[in-house]
Amino acid sequence: MASSTPEVENRNRSSFAPDRREFVKLVFGGALGASAFLSSETPASASVHKNAPGIKLCGQGSAKPADEELLFWKQIGAEYVSVGSTPDLCTAEGFIEIKKRYADAGVTVWNIGNYSVHNMPEVTLNLPGRDQKIEEYKQYLRNLGKAGIYYTTYAHMGNGIWSSGTAVVRGSKAREFDMASPNKMGYWIDERFHEPLSHGRKFSKEEIWDNYTYFIKQVAPVAEENNVRIGIHPDDPPVPELAGVPRCIFSNFEGYKRAMEIANSPNVGICLCCGTWLEGGRELTHKDPAEMIRYFGAEKIWKIHFRNVSAPLPHFIETFMDNGYYDMSKIMDALVEVKYDGIVILDHTPEVVGGHYAEQAYGFAYMKALKNRAEAKARG
């Protein structure tokens, strides 16, 4: 799923239907005042922000964290968080407020998502309001740049994230998708998408490519001017077509390669959601996560969603990282090999007793163990 934040809590046994508050969580991913932050952190010229060396394990934070949450990040050793903003804070000043709240607790905000422009069917499918959404996205990039936030994740799906319900994994509820299920449907914020045609007609691959090109050619220069990297998330699930909408760009290796060439920008790269990629499997994506990492490297992959699934399509269940079909240590080994310097973040863990904190603690510890092992292995 196109997110870097906690799995939805409010599900029933037959559907996957996050409300607005939970969806915001799901898609993401000192004494100085706002004016001082704005003046000191706006880049003087277009460039790609240079990250500090090393893999950065990241938590999924709230836009308005309570003292308890900040203490939790300190206790588990999380130095970075990814945050989904609330609508009232989707301004440069609001982003600065979020950033400062965490900074005062010794935590760095890596990215702040704005669900209004995180995925825009108007853009993907050239629907009414496309140009207005593109302008909104440009302003979002400017707000990030002014706040000194150098990365954001973008998804380019025309009819959302699809599910056919929930399954039980070790006693926990988890998202399930079965191509054969008559109950499958797509979700995006308050919208629902159904077969056979989610938008009343069938779209061509050429349309999807043209619409991507129209969008990226406008926003890439703004990203460059504001020193912000855009990491594009894979289509979830990465099937060739759903309800009349081709998923031909961000569902396979060749699509990503061509998309990067079209963008032709140092500020346009990849958010590699390993769970989504594993949903497709080699048959659909043509490279596994470790191969994607080795091909594109740290120069183009800037965020890793760490998730496993039970099996490739046509039927998968989101699982705990230690009981899916893929060996997640291969991902960490590849990241160490290419000297990756972005974030690695838990993605869609099944619900566990104790809620968000328990899920985050489990995921963070698992990722840290694999990271330490991979680094020790590289040292010999």
Backbone hydrogen bonds, N-H to C=O, Kabsch-Sander energy under -0.5 kcal/mol:
donor,donor_aa,acceptor,acceptor_aa,energy
3,S,1,M,-2.3
5,T,26,L,-1.2
11,R,9,E,-1.6
12,N,15,S,-0.9
17,A,15,S,-0.6
23,F,19,D,-2.5
24,V,20,R,-1.9
25,K,21,R,-1.3
26,L,22,E,-2.0
27,V,23,F,-2.6
28,F,24,V,-0.6
37,F,33,G,-1.9
38,L,34,A,-2.5
39,S,35,S,-2.2
40,S,36,A,-2.1
41,E,37,F,-1.9
42,T,38,L,-0.8
47,S,224,E,-0.8
49,H,47,S,-0.6
51,N,49,H,-0.6
56,K,342,G,-2.4
57,L,55,I,-0.6
58,C,344,V,-2.5
59,G,80,Y,-2.6
61,G,59,G,-0.8
61,G,82,S,-1.9
70,L,66,A,-1.9
71,L,67,D,-2.2
72,F,68,E,-2.0
73,W,69,E,-2.1
74,K,70,L,-1.7
75,Q,71,L,-2.5
76,I,72,F,-2.1
77,G,73,W,-0.8
77,G,74,K,-0.6
78,A,73,W,-2.4
79,E,77,G,-0.6
80,Y,57,L,-0.6
81,V,108,T,-2.1
82,S,59,G,-2.6
83,V,111,N,-2.7
84,G,61,G,-0.8
85,S,83,V,-0.6
85,S,113,G,-2.9
89,L,86,T,-2.0
90,C,87,P,-1.3
91,T,89,L,-1.6
95,F,91,T,-2.7
96,I,92,A,-2.2
97,E,93,E,-2.0
98,I,94,G,-2.2
99,K,95,F,-2.8
100,K,96,I,-2.7
101,R,97,E,-2.0
102,Y,98,I,-1.7
103,A,99,K,-2.6
104,D,100,K,-2.5
105,A,102,Y,-1.4
106,G,103,A,-1.9
107,V,102,Y,-2.3
108,T,79,E,-3.0
110,W,81,V,-2.9
110,W,108,T,-0.7
111,N,81,V,-0.7
112,I,151,Y,-0.5
113,G,83,V,-3.3
117,V,114,N,-1.9
118,H,114,N,-0.8
119,N,115,Y,-0.6
120,M,155,A,-0.6
123,V,120,M,-1.3
124,T,120,M,-2.2
125,L,121,P,-2.7
127,L,122,E,-1.8
130,R,127,L,-1.4
133,K,129,G,-2.1
134,I,130,R,-2.2
135,E,131,D,-2.2
136,E,132,Q,-2.1
137,Y,133,K,-2.4
138,K,134,I,-2.4
139,Q,135,E,-2.1
140,Y,136,E,-2.0
141,L,137,Y,-2.2
142,R,138,K,-2.1
143,N,139,Q,-2.4
144,L,140,Y,-2.3
145,G,141,L,-2.5
146,K,142,R,-2.5
147,A,143,N,-1.6
148,G,144,L,-0.6
148,G,145,G,-1.1
149,I,144,L,-2.7
150,Y,148,G,-0.6
151,Y,110,W,-0.5
152,T,229,R,-2.0
154,Y,231,G,-2.4
155,A,118,H,-3.0
156,H,233,H,-0.6
161,I,187,Y,-2.2
162,W,236,D,-1.0
163,S,185,M,-2.2
164,S,176,E,-3.0
165,G,176,E,-0.8
166,T,13,R,-0.9
167,A,174,A,-2.8
169,V,167,A,-0.5
169,V,172,S,-3.4
172,S,169,V,-2.2
174,A,167,A,-2.3
176,E,165,G,-2.2
177,F,316,F,-2.5
179,M,314,P,-2.9
181,S,178,D,-1.8
184,K,181,S,-0.9
185,M,163,S,-2.3
186,G,193,F,-2.5
187,Y,161,I,-2.1
188,W,191,E,-1.8
191,E,188,W,-3.0
193,F,186,G,-2.3
198,S,243,A,-2.1
199,H,243,A,-0.5
200,G,197,L,-1.1
203,F,244,G,-3.0
208,I,204,S,-1.6
209,W,205,K,-2.5
210,D,206,E,-2.7
211,N,207,E,-2.7
212,Y,208,I,-2.0
213,T,209,W,-2.5
214,Y,210,D,-2.5
215,F,211,N,-1.9
216,I,212,Y,-3.1
217,K,213,T,-2.1
218,Q,214,Y,-0.6
218,Q,215,F,-1.0
219,V,215,F,-2.0
220,A,216,I,-2.3
222,V,218,Q,-0.6
223,A,219,V,-2.4
224,E,220,A,-2.4
225,E,221,P,-2.5
226,N,222,V,-1.5
227,N,224,E,-1.0
228,V,223,A,-2.4
229,R,150,Y,-2.6
230,I,267,N,-3.0
231,G,152,T,-2.8
231,G,229,R,-0.6
232,I,230,I,-0.6
232,I,269,G,-2.1
233,H,154,Y,-3.0
235,D,250,F,-2.8
239,V,237,P,-1.6
242,L,245,V,-2.1
245,V,242,L,-1.9
247,R,240,P,-2.8
252,N,249,I,-0.7
253,F,285,T,-2.7
256,Y,252,N,-2.0
257,K,253,F,-2.5
258,R,254,E,-2.4
259,A,255,G,-2.5
260,M,256,Y,-2.5
261,E,257,K,-1.7
262,I,258,R,-2.3
263,A,259,A,-2.2
264,N,260,M,-2.4
268,V,265,S,-1.3
269,G,230,I,-3.3
269,G,267,N,-0.5
270,I,300,K,-3.3
271,C,232,I,-1.5
272,L,270,I,-0.7
272,L,303,K,-2.2
273,C,271,C,-1.2
274,C,272,L,-1.1
274,C,305,H,-2.1
275,G,305,H,-0.5
277,W,273,C,-2.4
278,L,274,C,-2.4
279,E,275,G,-1.6
280,G,276,T,-1.2
281,G,277,W,-1.6
284,L,280,G,-0.8
284,L,281,G,-1.0
285,T,281,G,-2.9
286,H,281,G,-0.5
286,H,282,R,-1.5
292,M,288,D,-2.3
293,I,289,P,-2.4
294,R,290,A,-2.2
295,Y,291,E,-2.0
296,F,292,M,-2.6
297,G,293,I,-2.2
298,A,338,V,-0.5
300,K,296,F,-0.6
300,K,297,G,-1.3
301,I,297,G,-2.2
302,W,270,I,-2.5
302,W,300,K,-0.6
303,K,270,I,-1.0
304,I,343,I,-2.2
305,H,272,L,-2.0
305,H,303,K,-0.5
306,F,304,I,-0.7
306,F,345,I,-3.3
307,R,305,H,-0.8
308,N,319,T,-0.6
310,S,317,I,-2.2
313,L,279,E,-3.2
315,H,312,P,-1.0
316,F,177,F,-2.4
318,E,175,R,-2.4
319,T,308,N,-1.8
323,N,320,F,-1.6
325,Y,309,V,-2.5
328,M,326,Y,-0.9
330,K,327,D,-1.7
331,I,328,M,-0.8
332,M,328,M,-1.3
333,D,329,S,-2.5
334,A,330,K,-2.0
335,L,331,I,-2.3
336,V,332,M,-2.4
337,E,333,D,-2.2
338,V,334,A,-2.0
339,K,336,V,-1.2
340,Y,335,L,-2.7
343,I,302,W,-1.2
344,V,56,K,-2.3
345,I,304,I,-2.8
346,L,58,C,-0.7
347,D,306,F,-1.6
348,H,5,T,-0.9
351,E,173,K,-2.0
355,G,352,V,-2.0
357,Y,354,G,-0.5
358,A,354,G,-0.7
359,E,355,G,-2.4
360,Q,356,H,-2.8
361,A,357,Y,-2.6
362,Y,358,A,-2.4
363,G,359,E,-2.5
364,F,360,Q,-3.0
365,A,361,A,-2.3
366,Y,362,Y,-2.2
367,M,363,G,-2.7
368,K,364,F,-2.5
369,A,365,A,-2.2
370,L,366,Y,-2.0
371,K,367,M,-2.5
372,N,368,K,-2.8
373,R,369,A,-2.1
374,A,370,L,-2.6
375,E,371,K,-2.5
376,A,372,N,-2.3
377,K,373,R,-2.5
378,A,374,A,-2.1
379,R,375,E,-1.6
380,G,376,A,-0.7
380,G,377,K,-0.8
